[in-house]
Amino acid sequence: MQRRLSAGVRAGTALAAAVLLLTTACSGGDKGSGGVTVGEKADAQAPQVTIDPGDGNVKARPDKGVTVTAAGGTLDKVTVTLKGKPVDGRMADDKTTWKSRTLRPGAKYQVTAVATSPEGKSTTVNASFATHKAPQELSVLDVTPAKNETVGVGMPIIVVFNRAVEDKKAVEKVLEVKSTKPATGAWHWQNDTTAIFRTKNGEYWKPHQKVAFRARLAGVKAGKKTYGTSDFGRGFRIGDSHITTISTKKKKAVAKQNGKTVRTWPISAGRGGRVVNGVDTYLTASGIHLTMGKENPAVMTSEWMGVDPEDKENGGYKEVIPWAVRISSSGEYVHEMAATVWAQGRQNVSHGCINSPPKDARWFYKWSYRGDPVNVVGSKRPLDPFNGWSYHEMSWNRWVKGSALDRTVTTG
């Protein structure tokens, strides 16, 4: 007399022994993978269900996930849990195969699968297994912007990992960006530990929306003996569109909010005259800067150019500047400078910053978000794409080539 595991099996001591025999002895799967098959020695009309990794496996590969297949029927239900919480997976269109996402290293999982044959016979199988621990762990060390921060329309997403990523394709595949209003963007690896997402040239984020970033890293094999250990999520908001254009020739700043001019003011930009390695470091760089942060006050010294602040003969200086908004890593700010009001709108006299009248600098400081575009025009000095967050200075084709997958992303 043949027996099978089914939803309608009655409990009993003898029957429990039969169930145990079927669960442990009916192994028609690939022995190398540790798969377990139930149903082949039971009712001939009952479907066979195979779970891989098999029951009792203690060294399952996290990056392979769980695969459940049904022969002689279709899967009605598959549940994979970690500490009682369900694991994401996908059912094939023909309902004969279900596959999970990658799994957390060093974790124990439980699987329950139910399948039904065309004759209405069912098979239920349960299994448990554990994934092997990660010899080396990959995790997200830092993400910009901050959690729930309201940012400007040019804001990039900067992801820093705790170690060098060898398999960038595998990691980039699990980096997700979603927004309530569609945008086209792409990832670009600045180096082995930093991936940056930005929108397409000339197509900033649409204002007044939510953006969510998620790294589904758990179980991803990122290199030799290196696995992602956990997922990471970060949500933020895009505020009003703030775009400021600053002309070093006209010596004027024009700020627009949602396309409408809301303020103009006179400025004094970099005077030029200090050339290092072919670059005039006293000129304000022309290009699309992004606001990076605020300091009130900012302490500015000549140390950035290798000159002691006390060495006045060689241009040394140290100044405490209020209402300063950083727009590059090389020390460019839009800030208050009461001492140069006489030159603002008339002459460029700064070391590269945008000197502004006190009331206008204070207004800009309070008005701006991080990630607001500040487009400087009129200078002969080009802006390097990695000087701060000036990523929009790189051509779109070149930016996309920096993606490990060489592809664009639609976020809607």
Beta strands, then each sheet from edge to edge (+ up, - down):
strand 1: 36-38
strand 2: 48-52
strand 3: 67-71
strand 4: 74-82
strand 5: 85-86
strand 6: 89-91
strand 7: 97-100
strand 8: 108-116
strand 9: 122-130
strand 10: 136-138
strand 11: 140-144
strand 12: 150-151
strand 13: 157-161
strand 14: 175-179
strand 15: 184-189
strand 16: 194-199
strand 17: 209-215
strand 18: 221-223
strand 19: 226-228
strand 20: 232-238
strand 21: 242-247
strand 22: 252-257
strand 23: 260-266
strand 24: 275-276
strand 25: 279-280
strand 26: 287-290
strand 27: 293-295
strand 28: 298-301
strand 29: 318-321
strand 30: 324-326
strand 31: 333-336
strand 32: 354-356
strand 33: 373-377
strand 34: 409-410
sheet 1: 1+ 2- 3+ 7- 6+
sheet 2: 5+ 4- 8+ 9-
sheet 3: 10+ 19+ 18-
sheet 4: 11+ 13- 16+ 15- 34+
sheet 5: 12+ 20+ 17- 14+
sheet 6: 23+ 22- 21+ 33+ 26-
sheet 7: 24+ 25-
sheet 8: 27+ 30- 31+ 32+
sheet 9: 28+ 29-
end
